[in-house]
């Protein structure tokens, strides 16, 4: 009888952990960057290859960094919302074109609309790695001091924009 208690106990413990894990939302994976300085970068701009943009250039303003790619199916889902947000001029949006071909990225923006003040080219994905990108799209809210305040994993939705991103942007801008 006792020889069955240990395996049964281990099984029950594993079942409890599995049950807890299944209730978690994978889009709410906490980022280790929250409340820490945004990783430094200096990358060439997509539409102006001779010009670069760095995180230092963006200090002093609240801004969004949207990680996207022309090959990303989910990016198509969020893109109309970003175009609308860009037109509203509530917060500057900068794009990080992730592991993409510049020609394909420019064609995609020409077709879908360009919500970005500038989009920078992360051809090898190193900046994405520094930001802890799990996959595209991801969007970061960065404050005036260059501190990451929020990370949206997956497409920006109207609900996330209304309930999380815009209230945080307004608070940081105030």
N, C-alpha and C positions, 0 to 999 in steps of 0.2 A: 504493500500500500504506500509506504513512504517513498519508494523509488519513483512513483508517478507524481508526487507532489512538486518536485523541483521542475520537471518539464512543464507541468500544468501552470505553475507560477510564472515561468518564463513566457509561456504562450499568452497568458492573460496580460502580462506587462507589455508585450509586443503589440497585442491587439489594442490596448489602451492608447499607446503611442501612435499607432496607425490611425485610429479613430480621431485623435486630436489633429494629426497632420492632414487628414482629409477635410477637416472643417476650415482650414486656413485658406486665405485668398492669395494665389501666387502673384497677383498684381500689387500686393502690399508688402513685398519683400523690402525690409528696411535697407536703405542705402547707407553705407559707412561714411558717405560724403556729407550727409545732412549736418548742418551747422559747422562745417569745415570749409576752408578755402577751396574754391573751384580749382581744379588742376590747371596749371599754366599751359598755354599753347600759343604757337605762332604758325599759322597756316595760310597758304595762298587762297585768295578769293576765287570762287567758281567763275564769276562773270568778268573778273579782272585779274587774270593769272599773274600779272606783274605786281599786284598789290597784295600785301598780307594783312591779316587781322590777328590780334592777340587778345587774350583775356584782359590784359592791362589796359588796352584801348577802350574796354567796355566798363571799366570801373567808374563809379559815380552815378550809375543809372541802374534801375531794376530792369532785368532783361530775361528773356526765355532763350534757352538753347534747345533746339529741336533736332534730334538725331534722325536722319531720314536717308532713303536711297530710292532710286528709280525702280529697282527690282523688288522693292518691298510692297507686298500686297496690302498690308495693314496701313501703310502710309497713305494709300489711296483713300482709305476709309476716313482718316482724320484730316486730310488735306483741305477739303472745302471749309471746314471749321477754322483752320489756321488762316486761310485766305481771308475769310470774314473778319477774324480777329486782327489780322494785319491791316485791313482797310479801316477798321475802327480806330486804329492808332492808340490803343489803350496801353500797350507795352511793346517795346521793340522785340522782334523775334529774329534770332540769328539761327541759321541752319548749319548743321554739321553733316555734310554729305559723306556718308559712311561706306567705305569699300565699294565705290561706284566708279564708273567711267564718266569723266567730265562731259563728254558729248551726250551721253544718255541722260545725265542729270539735267543739263541745260534744255534738252528737248522735252523732258518730262515737265519741267517748270514752265516752259513755253506753252505746253498743252494744258496743264492743270492750273496755272496761275502761280505767281511768286509772292508768298506772304513775307519773305525775309528781307530785312534791311541789307543783309549780306549773307551769303552761304559760303562756307569754307570747305576745302577739300581734305578729307581724311582718307586718302587712298589706301594706306596700309592698315588703317584701323587703330593706330597707336594711341591717338587722343581718345577714341572711344573706349579703349581698354583703361586708360587713366581715369575716365569718368565711370568705370564699372558698368558699361553698357552690356546688358544681357542679350539684347536683340533690338532691332529697329521696329517701330519707332519708340523713342523715349524722349521725354521732355523734362528739362530742369528749370527751376525758378532760381535765379541768382540775384542777390541783393546788391546795393550800391557799393558795399565793401568787397564784393567778389566772393561772398559766402553762399554756398548752396543751401537753399532753404526748403526745397521740395523736389521730389523726383516722381514723375508719372511714368510708370512702366506700361508699355503698350500705347495704343492710340488715345489721343486726347478725345474725350467724349463731351457732349454738351453738359452732362451732369458733373463731370470732373472739373470742367471749366467754370461752371456756375458755382459749385459748392466748395471747391478747393483752390483752384489756381487763381481766379480773379479776386476773390476775397483776400488771399495772401498777397497778391501783387498790390492791391489798393492799400493794404496795411503797411507794406514795405515802402510804398511811394509816399505815404502820409508822413 
